[in-house]
Amino acid sequence: MYIKVKVKTEQKKESFEKSKKDDEYLVSVKEEARNGWANERVIEILKKELKNNNIRLVAGHTSPSKIFSIGD
């Protein structure tokens, strides 16, 4: 399964919100969008919130709009 995630970096508070569509989320992180720090934190948050450890970034490595693969 694939999900779309919009990421906001360098925020004061971290948050995880589900969009109106089933496969879209908005994630805010404190980390900078440098050296993959924000991507790593987004993956940690997704693992916790979706209760799945098999999450992989598929597209959007340098973009605020990302696509993640959620495995079984």
PyMOL Python script that loads the backbone (N, CA, C, O; Angstrom):
from pymol import cmd

cmd.read_pdbstr("""\
ATOM      1  N   MET A   1       0.848  -1.174   0.000  1.00  0.00           N
ATOM      2  CA  MET A   1       0.000   0.000   0.000  1.00  0.00           C
ATOM      3  C   MET A   1       0.898   1.243   0.000  1.00  0.00           C
ATOM      4  O   MET A   1       1.965   1.253   0.614  1.00  0.00           O
ATOM      5  N   TYR A   2       0.460   2.258  -0.678  1.00  0.00           N
ATOM      6  CA  TYR A   2       1.194   3.517  -0.731  1.00  0.00           C
ATOM      7  C   TYR A   2       0.376   4.618  -0.070  1.00  0.00           C
ATOM      8  O   TYR A   2      -0.852   4.637  -0.159  1.00  0.00           O
ATOM      9  N   ILE A   3       1.081   5.544   0.599  1.00  0.00           N
ATOM     10  CA  ILE A   3       0.413   6.708   1.179  1.00  0.00           C
ATOM     11  C   ILE A   3       1.168   7.965   0.747  1.00  0.00           C
ATOM     12  O   ILE A   3       2.370   7.933   0.484  1.00  0.00           O
ATOM     13  N   LYS A   4       0.428   9.068   0.683  1.00  0.00           N
ATOM     14  CA  LYS A   4       1.020  10.372   0.360  1.00  0.00           C
ATOM     15  C   LYS A   4       1.165  11.155   1.655  1.00  0.00           C
ATOM     16  O   LYS A   4       0.262  11.175   2.491  1.00  0.00           O
ATOM     17  N   VAL A   5       2.322  11.800   1.806  1.00  0.00           N
ATOM     18  CA  VAL A   5       2.588  12.561   3.022  1.00  0.00           C
ATOM     19  C   VAL A   5       3.144  13.928   2.648  1.00  0.00           C
ATOM     20  O   VAL A   5       4.097  14.033   1.876  1.00  0.00           O
ATOM     21  N   LYS A   6       2.543  14.966   3.200  1.00  0.00           N
ATOM     22  CA  LYS A   6       3.092  16.318   3.062  1.00  0.00           C
ATOM     23  C   LYS A   6       3.835  16.622   4.350  1.00  0.00           C
ATOM     24  O   LYS A   6       3.294  16.462   5.444  1.00  0.00           O
ATOM     25  N   VAL A   7       5.077  17.060   4.212  1.00  0.00           N
ATOM     26  CA  VAL A   7       5.932  17.258   5.371  1.00  0.00           C
ATOM     27  C   VAL A   7       6.254  18.736   5.551  1.00  0.00           C
ATOM     28  O   VAL A   7       6.611  19.433   4.601  1.00  0.00           O
ATOM     29  N   LYS A   8       6.120  19.196   6.790  1.00  0.00           N
ATOM     30  CA  LYS A   8       6.563  20.546   7.171  1.00  0.00           C
ATOM     31  C   LYS A   8       7.741  20.367   8.106  1.00  0.00           C
ATOM     32  O   LYS A   8       7.626  19.700   9.134  1.00  0.00           O
ATOM     33  N   THR A   9       8.872  20.957   7.758  1.00  0.00           N
ATOM     34  CA  THR A   9      10.077  20.820   8.571  1.00  0.00           C
ATOM     35  C   THR A   9      10.297  22.057   9.433  1.00  0.00           C
ATOM     36  O   THR A   9       9.674  23.097   9.219  1.00  0.00           O
ATOM     37  N   GLU A  10      11.184  21.930  10.403  1.00  0.00           N
ATOM     38  CA  GLU A  10      11.577  23.018  11.301  1.00  0.00           C
ATOM     39  C   GLU A  10      10.380  23.661  12.004  1.00  0.00           C
ATOM     40  O   GLU A  10      10.295  24.885  12.106  1.00  0.00           O
ATOM     41  N   GLN A  11       9.465  22.833  12.484  1.00  0.00           N
ATOM     42  CA  GLN A  11       8.295  23.315  13.216  1.00  0.00           C
ATOM     43  C   GLN A  11       8.570  23.278  14.712  1.00  0.00           C
ATOM     44  O   GLN A  11       9.441  22.536  15.167  1.00  0.00           O
ATOM     45  N   LYS A  12       7.840  24.066  15.467  1.00  0.00           N
ATOM     46  CA  LYS A  12       8.026  24.076  16.922  1.00  0.00           C
ATOM     47  C   LYS A  12       7.468  22.809  17.569  1.00  0.00           C
ATOM     48  O   LYS A  12       8.023  22.311  18.548  1.00  0.00           O
ATOM     49  N   LYS A  13       6.372  22.293  17.020  1.00  0.00           N
ATOM     50  CA  LYS A  13       5.754  21.081  17.550  1.00  0.00           C
ATOM     51  C   LYS A  13       5.626  20.043  16.442  1.00  0.00           C
ATOM     52  O   LYS A  13       5.350  20.366  15.286  1.00  0.00           O
ATOM     53  N   GLU A  14       5.833  18.799  16.826  1.00  0.00           N
ATOM     54  CA  GLU A  14       5.636  17.712  15.867  1.00  0.00           C
ATOM     55  C   GLU A  14       4.174  17.302  15.892  1.00  0.00           C
ATOM     56  O   GLU A  14       3.534  17.293  16.944  1.00  0.00           O
ATOM     57  N   SER A  15       3.652  16.959  14.708  1.00  0.00           N
ATOM     58  CA  SER A  15       2.254  16.538  14.649  1.00  0.00           C
ATOM     59  C   SER A  15       2.061  15.529  13.520  1.00  0.00           C
ATOM     60  O   SER A  15       2.862  15.442  12.589  1.00  0.00           O
ATOM     61  N   PHE A  16       0.977  14.775  13.633  1.00  0.00           N
ATOM     62  CA  PHE A  16       0.587  13.781  12.640  1.00  0.00           C
ATOM     63  C   PHE A  16      -0.907  13.934  12.434  1.00  0.00           C
ATOM     64  O   PHE A  16      -1.687  13.734  13.365  1.00  0.00           O
ATOM     65  N   GLU A  17      -1.314  14.285  11.220  1.00  0.00           N
ATOM     66  CA  GLU A  17      -2.735  14.499  10.938  1.00  0.00           C
ATOM     67  C   GLU A  17      -3.127  13.731   9.688  1.00  0.00           C
ATOM     68  O   GLU A  17      -2.376  13.666   8.715  1.00  0.00           O
ATOM     69  N   LYS A  18      -4.311  13.157   9.735  1.00  0.00           N
ATOM     70  CA  LYS A  18      -4.847  12.473   8.567  1.00  0.00           C
ATOM     71  C   LYS A  18      -5.635  13.479   7.743  1.00  0.00           C
ATOM     72  O   LYS A  18      -6.391  14.284   8.286  1.00  0.00           O
ATOM     73  N   SER A  19      -5.454  13.427   6.435  1.00  0.00           N
ATOM     74  CA  SER A  19      -6.160  14.332   5.529  1.00  0.00           C
ATOM     75  C   SER A  19      -7.589  13.816   5.324  1.00  0.00           C
ATOM     76  O   SER A  19      -7.973  12.788   5.883  1.00  0.00           O
ATOM     77  N   LYS A  20      -8.345  14.519   4.540  1.00  0.00           N
ATOM     78  CA  LYS A  20      -9.714  14.096   4.228  1.00  0.00           C
ATOM     79  C   LYS A  20      -9.723  12.808   3.413  1.00  0.00           C
ATOM     80  O   LYS A  20     -10.669  12.025   3.497  1.00  0.00           O
ATOM     81  N   LYS A  21      -8.679  12.587   2.629  1.00  0.00           N
ATOM     82  CA  LYS A  21      -8.576  11.359   1.843  1.00  0.00           C
ATOM     83  C   LYS A  21      -7.913  10.274   2.695  1.00  0.00           C
ATOM     84  O   LYS A  21      -7.111  10.578   3.579  1.00  0.00           O
ATOM     85  N   ASP A  22      -8.243   9.032   2.433  1.00  0.00           N
ATOM     86  CA  ASP A  22      -7.745   7.919   3.239  1.00  0.00           C
ATOM     87  C   ASP A  22      -6.244   7.738   3.181  1.00  0.00           C
ATOM     88  O   ASP A  22      -5.641   7.317   4.168  1.00  0.00           O
ATOM     89  N   ASP A  23      -5.621   8.044   2.051  1.00  0.00           N
ATOM     90  CA  ASP A  23      -4.196   7.737   1.883  1.00  0.00           C
ATOM     91  C   ASP A  23      -3.304   8.975   1.945  1.00  0.00           C
ATOM     92  O   ASP A  23      -2.183   8.945   1.437  1.00  0.00           O
ATOM     93  N   GLU A  24      -3.775  10.063   2.555  1.00  0.00           N
ATOM     94  CA  GLU A  24      -2.984  11.284   2.643  1.00  0.00           C
ATOM     95  C   GLU A  24      -2.836  11.743   4.097  1.00  0.00           C
ATOM     96  O   GLU A  24      -3.781  11.691   4.885  1.00  0.00           O
ATOM     97  N   TYR A  25      -1.616  12.194   4.427  1.00  0.00           N
ATOM     98  CA  TYR A  25      -1.308  12.623   5.788  1.00  0.00           C
ATOM     99  C   TYR A  25      -0.495  13.914   5.757  1.00  0.00           C
ATOM    100  O   TYR A  25       0.145  14.233   4.755  1.00  0.00           O
ATOM    101  N   LEU A  26      -0.530  14.647   6.861  1.00  0.00           N
ATOM    102  CA  LEU A  26       0.293  15.836   7.049  1.00  0.00           C
ATOM    103  C   LEU A  26       1.127  15.608   8.302  1.00  0.00           C
ATOM    104  O   LEU A  26       0.590  15.374   9.384  1.00  0.00           O
ATOM    105  N   VAL A  27       2.453  15.681   8.141  1.00  0.00           N
ATOM    106  CA  VAL A  27       3.361  15.435   9.258  1.00  0.00           C
ATOM    107  C   VAL A  27       4.257  16.656   9.428  1.00  0.00           C
ATOM    108  O   VAL A  27       4.870  17.127   8.470  1.00  0.00           O
ATOM    109  N   SER A  28       4.327  17.160  10.652  1.00  0.00           N
ATOM    110  CA  SER A  28       5.227  18.264  10.992  1.00  0.00           C
ATOM    111  C   SER A  28       6.332  17.724  11.890  1.00  0.00           C
ATOM    112  O   SER A  28       6.073  16.976  12.833  1.00  0.00           O
ATOM    113  N   VAL A  29       7.575  18.114  11.583  1.00  0.00           N
ATOM    114  CA  VAL A  29       8.724  17.649  12.368  1.00  0.00           C
ATOM    115  C   VAL A  29       9.598  18.830  12.757  1.00  0.00           C
ATOM    116  O   VAL A  29       9.569  19.880  12.115  1.00  0.00           O
ATOM    117  N   LYS A  30      10.375  18.644  13.815  1.00  0.00           N
ATOM    118  CA  LYS A  30      11.282  19.689  14.292  1.00  0.00           C
ATOM    119  C   LYS A  30      12.588  19.727  13.504  1.00  0.00           C
ATOM    120  O   LYS A  30      13.249  20.764  13.457  1.00  0.00           O
ATOM    121  N   GLU A  31      12.966  18.610  12.886  1.00  0.00           N
ATOM    122  CA  GLU A  31      14.246  18.502  12.203  1.00  0.00           C
ATOM    123  C   GLU A  31      14.307  19.358  10.937  1.00  0.00           C
ATOM    124  O   GLU A  31      13.288  19.698  10.335  1.00  0.00           O
ATOM    125  N   GLU A  32      15.535  19.689  10.562  1.00  0.00           N
ATOM    126  CA  GLU A  32      15.780  20.416   9.318  1.00  0.00           C
ATOM    127  C   GLU A  32      15.706  19.450   8.142  1.00  0.00           C
ATOM    128  O   GLU A  32      15.922  18.247   8.289  1.00  0.00           O
ATOM    129  N   ALA A  33      15.399  20.000   6.979  1.00  0.00           N
ATOM    130  CA  ALA A  33      15.387  19.198   5.756  1.00  0.00           C
ATOM    131  C   ALA A  33      16.805  19.159   5.189  1.00  0.00           C
ATOM    132  O   ALA A  33      17.071  19.648   4.091  1.00  0.00           O
ATOM    133  N   ARG A  34      17.703  18.564   5.969  1.00  0.00           N
ATOM    134  CA  ARG A  34      19.095  18.486   5.555  1.00  0.00           C
ATOM    135  C   ARG A  34      19.632  17.106   5.930  1.00  0.00           C
ATOM    136  O   ARG A  34      19.319  16.579   6.998  1.00  0.00           O
ATOM    137  N   ASN A  35      20.434  16.531   5.054  1.00  0.00           N
ATOM    138  CA  ASN A  35      21.072  15.232   5.292  1.00  0.00           C
ATOM    139  C   ASN A  35      20.073  14.116   5.602  1.00  0.00           C
ATOM    140  O   ASN A  35      20.440  13.126   6.234  1.00  0.00           O
ATOM    141  N   GLY A  36      18.834  14.256   5.177  1.00  0.00           N
ATOM    142  CA  GLY A  36      17.827  13.228   5.392  1.00  0.00           C
ATOM    143  C   GLY A  36      17.277  13.163   6.806  1.00  0.00           C
ATOM    144  O   GLY A  36      16.562  12.220   7.145  1.00  0.00           O
ATOM    145  N   TRP A  37      17.597  14.156   7.647  1.00  0.00           N
ATOM    146  CA  TRP A  37      17.144  14.151   9.037  1.00  0.00           C
ATOM    147  C   TRP A  37      15.623  14.176   9.130  1.00  0.00           C
ATOM    148  O   TRP A  37      15.036  13.407   9.891  1.00  0.00           O
ATOM    149  N   ALA A  38      14.988  15.045   8.370  1.00  0.00           N
ATOM    150  CA  ALA A  38      13.527  15.149   8.423  1.00  0.00           C
ATOM    151  C   ALA A  38      12.882  13.861   7.907  1.00  0.00           C
ATOM    152  O   ALA A  38      11.894  13.396   8.475  1.00  0.00           O
ATOM    153  N   ASN A  39      13.428  13.288   6.847  1.00  0.00           N
ATOM    154  CA  ASN A  39      12.876  12.041   6.316  1.00  0.00           C
ATOM    155  C   ASN A  39      12.950  10.922   7.347  1.00  0.00           C
ATOM    156  O   ASN A  39      12.000  10.155   7.498  1.00  0.00           O
ATOM    157  N   GLU A  40      14.060  10.824   8.050  1.00  0.00           N
ATOM    158  CA  GLU A  40      14.208   9.793   9.082  1.00  0.00           C
ATOM    159  C   GLU A  40      13.188   9.980  10.196  1.00  0.00           C
ATOM    160  O   GLU A  40      12.605   9.010  10.680  1.00  0.00           O
ATOM    161  N   ARG A  41      12.976  11.221  10.599  1.00  0.00           N
ATOM    162  CA  ARG A  41      12.008  11.492  11.669  1.00  0.00           C
ATOM    163  C   ARG A  41      10.588  11.198  11.205  1.00  0.00           C
ATOM    164  O   ARG A  41       9.784  10.672  11.975  1.00  0.00           O
ATOM    165  N   VAL A  42      10.267  11.530   9.955  1.00  0.00           N
ATOM    166  CA  VAL A  42       8.936  11.243   9.419  1.00  0.00           C
ATOM    167  C   VAL A  42       8.694   9.731   9.432  1.00  0.00           C
ATOM    168  O   VAL A  42       7.604   9.283   9.788  1.00  0.00           O
ATOM    169  N   ILE A  43       9.692   8.954   9.051  1.00  0.00           N
ATOM    170  CA  ILE A  43       9.553   7.502   9.052  1.00  0.00           C
ATOM    171  C   ILE A  43       9.306   6.994  10.476  1.00  0.00           C
ATOM    172  O   ILE A  43       8.468   6.116  10.681  1.00  0.00           O
ATOM    173  N   GLU A  44      10.030   7.541  11.462  1.00  0.00           N
ATOM    174  CA  GLU A  44       9.822   7.153  12.861  1.00  0.00           C
ATOM    175  C   GLU A  44       8.387   7.451  13.304  1.00  0.00           C
ATOM    176  O   GLU A  44       7.755   6.630  13.968  1.00  0.00           O
ATOM    177  N   ILE A  45       7.883   8.621  12.937  1.00  0.00           N
ATOM    178  CA  ILE A  45       6.527   9.007  13.317  1.00  0.00           C
ATOM    179  C   ILE A  45       5.505   8.104  12.636  1.00  0.00           C
ATOM    180  O   ILE A  45       4.542   7.673  13.271  1.00  0.00           O
ATOM    181  N   LEU A  46       5.702   7.814  11.358  1.00  0.00           N
ATOM    182  CA  LEU A  46       4.777   6.935  10.638  1.00  0.00           C
ATOM    183  C   LEU A  46       4.764   5.535  11.243  1.00  0.00           C
ATOM    184  O   LEU A  46       3.701   4.929  11.382  1.00  0.00           O
ATOM    185  N   LYS A  47       5.934   5.020  11.603  1.00  0.00           N
ATOM    186  CA  LYS A  47       6.000   3.693  12.221  1.00  0.00           C
ATOM    187  C   LYS A  47       5.187   3.654  13.505  1.00  0.00           C
ATOM    188  O   LYS A  47       4.465   2.691  13.764  1.00  0.00           O
ATOM    189  N   LYS A  48       5.309   4.705  14.308  1.00  0.00           N
ATOM    190  CA  LYS A  48       4.592   4.769  15.577  1.00  0.00           C
ATOM    191  C   LYS A  48       3.078   4.916  15.369  1.00  0.00           C
ATOM    192  O   LYS A  48       2.290   4.190  15.975  1.00  0.00           O
ATOM    193  N   GLU A  49       2.689   5.843  14.524  1.00  0.00           N
ATOM    194  CA  GLU A  49       1.265   6.147  14.344  1.00  0.00           C
ATOM    195  C   GLU A  49       0.516   5.065  13.578  1.00  0.00           C
ATOM    196  O   GLU A  49      -0.642   4.775  13.882  1.00  0.00           O
ATOM    197  N   LEU A  50       1.174   4.465  12.583  1.00  0.00           N
ATOM    198  CA  LEU A  50       0.513   3.448  11.763  1.00  0.00           C
ATOM    199  C   LEU A  50       0.743   2.036  12.289  1.00  0.00           C
ATOM    200  O   LEU A  50       0.194   1.070  11.759  1.00  0.00           O
ATOM    201  N   LYS A  51       1.566   1.923  13.346  1.00  0.00           N
ATOM    202  CA  LYS A  51       1.876   0.641  13.973  1.00  0.00           C
ATOM    203  C   LYS A  51       2.354  -0.387  12.959  1.00  0.00           C
ATOM    204  O   LYS A  51       1.861  -1.513  12.895  1.00  0.00           O
ATOM    205  N   ASN A  52       3.347   0.048  12.161  1.00  0.00           N
ATOM    206  CA  ASN A  52       3.923  -0.823  11.136  1.00  0.00           C
ATOM    207  C   ASN A  52       5.401  -0.472  11.015  1.00  0.00           C
ATOM    208  O   ASN A  52       5.743   0.696  10.829  1.00  0.00           O
ATOM    209  N   ASN A  53       6.275  -1.457  11.117  1.00  0.00           N
ATOM    210  CA  ASN A  53       7.718  -1.203  11.048  1.00  0.00           C
ATOM    211  C   ASN A  53       8.277  -1.321   9.640  1.00  0.00           C
ATOM    212  O   ASN A  53       9.463  -1.062   9.436  1.00  0.00           O
ATOM    213  N   ASN A  54       7.469  -1.701   8.670  1.00  0.00           N
ATOM    214  CA  ASN A  54       7.935  -1.886   7.301  1.00  0.00           C
ATOM    215  C   ASN A  54       7.508  -0.687   6.450  1.00  0.00           C
ATOM    216  O   ASN A  54       6.619  -0.799   5.606  1.00  0.00           O
ATOM    217  N   ILE A  55       8.148   0.452   6.680  1.00  0.00           N
ATOM    218  CA  ILE A  55       7.823   1.693   5.960  1.00  0.00           C
ATOM    219  C   ILE A  55       9.058   2.162   5.216  1.00  0.00           C
ATOM    220  O   ILE A  55      10.156   2.221   5.770  1.00  0.00           O
ATOM    221  N   ARG A  56       8.852   2.499   3.937  1.00  0.00           N
ATOM    222  CA  ARG A  56       9.981   2.882   3.083  1.00  0.00           C
ATOM    223  C   ARG A  56       9.595   4.097   2.249  1.00  0.00           C
ATOM    224  O   ARG A  56       8.489   4.162   1.711  1.00  0.00           O
ATOM    225  N   LEU A  57      10.508   5.056   2.143  1.00  0.00           N
ATOM    226  CA  LEU A  57      10.303   6.246   1.308  1.00  0.00           C
ATOM    227  C   LEU A  57      10.523   5.861  -0.150  1.00  0.00           C
ATOM    228  O   LEU A  57      11.600   5.390  -0.515  1.00  0.00           O
ATOM    229  N   VAL A  58       9.509   6.060  -0.979  1.00  0.00           N
ATOM    230  CA  VAL A  58       9.567   5.655  -2.380  1.00  0.00           C
ATOM    231  C   VAL A  58       9.890   6.836  -3.287  1.00  0.00           C
ATOM    232  O   VAL A  58      10.710   6.715  -4.197  1.00  0.00           O
ATOM    233  N   ALA A  59       9.251   7.974  -3.045  1.00  0.00           N
ATOM    234  CA  ALA A  59       9.440   9.145  -3.909  1.00  0.00           C
ATOM    235  C   ALA A  59       9.347  10.411  -3.073  1.00  0.00           C
ATOM    236  O   ALA A  59       8.675  10.449  -2.043  1.00  0.00           O
ATOM    237  N   GLY A  60      10.043  11.460  -3.544  1.00  0.00           N
ATOM    238  CA  GLY A  60       9.988  12.753  -2.876  1.00  0.00           C
ATOM    239  C   GLY A  60      11.068  12.949  -1.838  1.00  0.00           C
ATOM    240  O   GLY A  60      10.849  13.629  -0.836  1.00  0.00           O
ATOM    241  N   HIS A  61      12.224  12.367  -2.061  1.00  0.00           N
ATOM    242  CA  HIS A  61      13.312  12.456  -1.094  1.00  0.00           C
ATOM    243  C   HIS A  61      13.684  13.904  -0.756  1.00  0.00           C
ATOM    244  O   HIS A  61      14.055  14.191   0.382  1.00  0.00           O
ATOM    245  N   THR A  62      13.591  14.811  -1.719  1.00  0.00           N
ATOM    246  CA  THR A  62      13.951  16.210  -1.484  1.00  0.00           C
ATOM    247  C   THR A  62      12.757  17.156  -1.614  1.00  0.00           C
ATOM    248  O   THR A  62      12.932  18.372  -1.692  1.00  0.00           O
ATOM    249  N   SER A  63      11.572  16.610  -1.638  1.00  0.00           N
ATOM    250  CA  SER A  63      10.349  17.393  -1.821  1.00  0.00           C
ATOM    251  C   SER A  63       9.496  17.326  -0.549  1.00  0.00           C
ATOM    252  O   SER A  63       9.584  16.349   0.194  1.00  0.00           O
ATOM    253  N   PRO A  64       8.680  18.340  -0.290  1.00  0.00           N
ATOM    254  CA  PRO A  64       7.774  18.255   0.852  1.00  0.00           C
ATOM    255  C   PRO A  64       6.649  17.236   0.640  1.00  0.00           C
ATOM    256  O   PRO A  64       6.065  16.750   1.609  1.00  0.00           O
ATOM    257  N   SER A  65       6.345  16.912  -0.616  1.00  0.00           N
ATOM    258  CA  SER A  65       5.338  15.904  -0.927  1.00  0.00           C
ATOM    259  C   SER A  65       6.042  14.581  -1.167  1.00  0.00           C
ATOM    260  O   SER A  65       6.878  14.466  -2.062  1.00  0.00           O
ATOM    261  N   LYS A  66       5.698  13.577  -0.360  1.00  0.00           N
ATOM    262  CA  LYS A  66       6.409  12.308  -0.410  1.00  0.00           C
ATOM    263  C   LYS A  66       5.424  11.150  -0.578  1.00  0.00           C
ATOM    264  O   LYS A  66       4.239  11.266  -0.266  1.00  0.00           O
ATOM    265  N   ILE A  67       5.946  10.043  -1.075  1.00  0.00           N
ATOM    266  CA  ILE A  67       5.152   8.811  -1.176  1.00  0.00           C
ATOM    267  C   ILE A  67       5.914   7.738  -0.415  1.00  0.00           C
ATOM    268  O   ILE A  67       7.104   7.517  -0.640  1.00  0.00           O
ATOM    269  N   PHE A  68       5.199   7.073   0.495  1.00  0.00           N
ATOM    270  CA  PHE A  68       5.771   6.007   1.302  1.00  0.00           C
ATOM    271  C   PHE A  68       5.091   4.687   0.982  1.00  0.00           C
ATOM    272  O   PHE A  68       3.894   4.646   0.695  1.00  0.00           O
ATOM    273  N   SER A  69       5.852   3.627   1.034  1.00  0.00           N
ATOM    274  CA  SER A  69       5.334   2.276   0.893  1.00  0.00           C
ATOM    275  C   SER A  69       5.136   1.701   2.290  1.00  0.00           C
ATOM    276  O   SER A  69       6.042   1.739   3.123  1.00  0.00           O
ATOM    277  N   ILE A  70       3.958   1.174   2.532  1.00  0.00           N
ATOM    278  CA  ILE A  70       3.639   0.554   3.816  1.00  0.00           C
ATOM    279  C   ILE A  70       3.483  -0.941   3.566  1.00  0.00           C
ATOM    280  O   ILE A  70       2.547  -1.371   2.892  1.00  0.00           O
ATOM    281  N   GLY A  71       4.410  -1.732   4.115  1.00  0.00           N
ATOM    282  CA  GLY A  71       4.369  -3.170   3.903  1.00  0.00           C
ATOM    283  C   GLY A  71       3.569  -3.880   4.969  1.00  0.00           C
ATOM    284  O   GLY A  71       3.134  -3.285   5.955  1.00  0.00           O
ATOM    285  N   ASP A  72       3.386  -5.173   4.745  1.00  0.00           N
ATOM    286  CA  ASP A  72       2.638  -6.014   5.704  1.00  0.00           C
ATOM    287  C   ASP A  72       3.526  -6.518   6.792  1.00  0.00           C
ATOM    288  O   ASP A  72       3.068  -7.236   7.681  1.00  0.00           O
TER     289      ASP A  72
END
""", "prot")
cmd.dss("prot")
cmd.show_as("cartoon", "prot")
cmd.util.cbc("prot")
cmd.orient("prot")
